Amino acid sequence: MDDRRFDLFVRSLSSRGSRRVLLAALASGLLVALGLGPSSEQAAAGRRRQCRRPCGPCKRCRRGRCTSTCRGSQTCQHGTCRCPGGGQVCGGVCTDVASDRTNCGSCGILCSAGQGCFEGQCLTAQGTCSPVVDPCLFLPECNGVFSCRCVPAQPGVTRCGMQPSGASLGECTTDEQCRTSYGVGAFCSIQCMGNTICNIPCPV
């Protein structure tokens, strides 16, 4: 390097901005040499762990990829992870707390033996009640609850029961069919004109 070029180089280093750049470069190199700063390999690894684009709703960046935050059978609805049908996540699984005996009404609430979960309540099947003279005329009230009625049940006995949401005429011929659809304690009742319909236990 001749004298003229050397003088130009020295003058360039004298400027404030160039000194800052030089000092930053020297400091960075010193930190890497001492093992205190990120190496080129570490910096590259850090970039690989970052997602190139912002993750969308119900997602998060994980090791460079956008992954879903929804669990089990949850789906992203309006930016929030939700269970189908408005269920709750119990033990990492979407659960219908309105009918699940092990999570009745809320996660972790277990119904006792012989009880079923009906619309979020643990209920025990009721015994017999006053005989029904004619189901087409009048069904006596049970337990002081207007929706709970004394109905003819299979086979030829009367029981206190109430119709669950979604019940329909002609849906059953046996109690087992009702238990499959509505849970433990449900039974098949005989309505007016011989029609059958499922009933569930009434609140005690």
C-alpha positions in Angstrom: 0.0 0.0 0.0 1.5 3.4 -1.0 1.6 6.4 1.3 -1.4 8.1 -0.4 -3.6 5.1 0.1 -2.4 4.6 3.6 -3.3 8.2 4.5 -6.8 7.8 3.0 -7.3 4.6 5.1 -6.2 6.3 8.3 -8.5 9.3 7.7 -11.4 7.0 7.0 -10.9 5.3 10.4 -10.9 8.7 12.1 -14.5 9.3 11.2 -17.0 8.6 14.1 -19.2 6.2 12.1 -16.3 4.1 10.9 -14.8 3.8 14.3 -18.2 2.5 15.7 -18.4 -0.1 12.9 -14.8 -1.1 13.5 -15.2 -1.4 17.2 -18.4 -3.4 16.8 -16.7 -5.8 14.5 -13.8 -6.2 16.8 -16.0 -6.7 19.8 -18.1 -9.3 18.0 -15.0 -11.2 16.9 -13.6 -11.1 20.4 -16.8 -12.5 21.9 -16.9 -15.3 19.4 -13.3 -16.1 20.1 -13.9 -16.2 23.8 -17.0 -18.4 23.4 -19.3 -15.6 24.7 -21.1 -14.7 21.5 -23.1 -16.7 19.0 -21.1 -18.5 16.3 -22.2 -18.5 12.7 -23.6 -22.1 13.3 -25.5 -20.9 16.4 -26.9 -18.0 14.6 -28.0 -20.2 11.7 -29.7 -22.6 14.1 -31.5 -19.7 15.8 -32.9 -18.6 12.4 -34.0 -22.2 11.7 -36.1 -22.2 14.9 -37.9 -19.0 13.8 -40.9 -19.1 11.5 -40.5 -17.2 8.3 -44.1 -15.9 8.5 -46.3 -15.0 11.4 -48.4 -18.0 12.5 -52.2 -17.8 12.1 -55.0 -18.1 14.6 -54.8 -21.1 17.0 -51.1 -21.7 16.0 -47.7 -21.1 17.4 -44.1 -21.3 16.1 -42.3 -24.4 17.1 -38.9 -25.2 15.8 -39.4 -23.2 12.7 -42.9 -24.5 11.9 -46.3 -23.2 12.7 -48.2 -25.9 14.7 -51.8 -26.0 16.0 -52.5 -25.2 19.7 -55.8 -27.1 19.6 -55.9 -30.4 21.4 -57.6 -33.7 20.6 -60.6 -33.2 18.3 -60.7 -29.4 18.9 -61.1 -27.2 15.9 -60.2 -23.5 15.5 -63.3 -21.4 15.6 -63.1 -17.7 15.3 -59.5 -17.7 16.5 -60.2 -20.0 19.5 -59.8 -23.7 20.0 -63.2 -25.2 20.7 -64.7 -28.7 21.0 -67.4 -29.8 18.6 -70.9 -29.3 20.0 -69.6 -27.0 22.8 -68.0 -29.8 24.9 -65.0 -29.4 27.3 -61.5 -30.7 27.1 -61.1 -33.3 30.0 -57.8 -35.1 30.2 -56.9 -33.8 26.7 -60.0 -35.2 25.1 -63.1 -33.3 24.0 -65.9 -34.6 26.3 -69.7 -34.1 26.3 -70.1 -33.1 30.0 -73.9 -33.3 29.6 -73.9 -37.1 29.4 -70.4 -38.4 30.4 -70.6 -40.3 33.7 -66.9 -39.7 34.4 -67.2 -35.9 33.7 -70.7 -35.0 34.5 -71.4 -31.3 34.3 -67.7 -30.5 34.5 -64.4 -32.3 34.2 -63.6 -34.8 37.0 -67.1 -35.2 38.4 -67.8 -38.9 38.6 -71.3 -40.2 39.0 -71.9 -42.9 41.6 -72.6 -46.5 40.7 -76.1 -46.8 39.4 -76.3 -43.2 38.4 -76.4 -41.7 34.9 -75.4 -38.3 33.7 -78.3 -36.5 32.3 -78.0 -32.9 31.0 -75.0 -32.4 33.3 -76.5 -33.9 36.5 -75.8 -37.2 38.2 -79.3 -38.8 38.7 -80.5 -42.1 40.1 -83.3 -44.0 38.5 -86.5 -43.6 40.4 -88.7 -46.5 41.6 -92.4 -47.1 41.0 -95.0 -44.4 41.4 -98.8 -44.1 41.4 -100.4 -46.3 38.7 -101.4 -44.5 35.6 -105.1 -45.0 34.7 -104.9 -43.6 31.2 -101.7 -42.1 29.7 -103.9 -40.2 27.2 -105.7 -38.3 29.9 -103.3 -37.5 32.7 -99.8 -38.4 33.9 -99.4 -37.7 37.7 -96.6 -35.3 38.7 -93.6 -36.8 40.5 -91.4 -35.2 43.2 -93.2 -31.9 42.9 -91.4 -31.3 39.5 -93.8 -30.3 36.7 -91.7 -31.9 34.0 -91.3 -35.1 36.0 -94.2 -37.5 35.4 -95.3 -40.9 36.5 -95.3 -42.9 33.2 -96.0 -46.5 32.2 -92.7 -48.2 31.7 -91.6 -51.6 30.3 -92.7 -54.2 31.4 -96.0 -52.9 32.8 -94.7 -50.8 35.7 -94.9 -47.1 36.4 -91.8 -45.0 37.0 -91.0 -41.3 37.5 -89.3 -39.9 34.4 -88.9 -37.0 32.1 -88.3 -36.8 28.4 -84.7 -35.8 27.5 -83.8 -33.3 24.8 -84.1 -34.8 21.4 -86.4 -37.7 22.4 -88.9 -38.8 19.7 -91.9 -41.1 19.6 -91.3 -44.7 18.5 -87.5 -44.5 19.3 -87.5 -47.5 21.6 -88.8 -51.0 22.3 -86.5 -51.8 25.2 -84.8 -50.0 28.1 -81.4 -50.9 26.7 -82.0 -48.8 23.6 -82.7 -45.8 25.7 -79.6 -46.4 27.9 -77.5 -46.6 24.7 -78.8 -43.2 23.6 -79.2 -41.3 27.0 -77.1 -43.2 29.6 -77.6 -45.3 32.7 -81.0 -45.1 34.2 -82.9 -44.2 31.0 -85.9 -46.4 30.2 -88.5 -46.9 27.5 -92.0 -45.7 28.4 -95.4 -46.2 26.8 -97.2 -43.0 25.8 -100.7 -42.4 24.6 -102.0 -44.7 21.8 -99.2 -47.1 22.5 -96.4 -44.9 21.3 -93.1 -45.4 23.0 -90.5 -42.8 24.0 -87.3 -42.7 26.1 -87.4 -41.2 29.6 -84.6 -40.3 31.9 -84.6 -40.1 35.8 -86.0 -37.0 37.4 -84.0 -34.8 39.8 -84.4 -36.1 43.4 
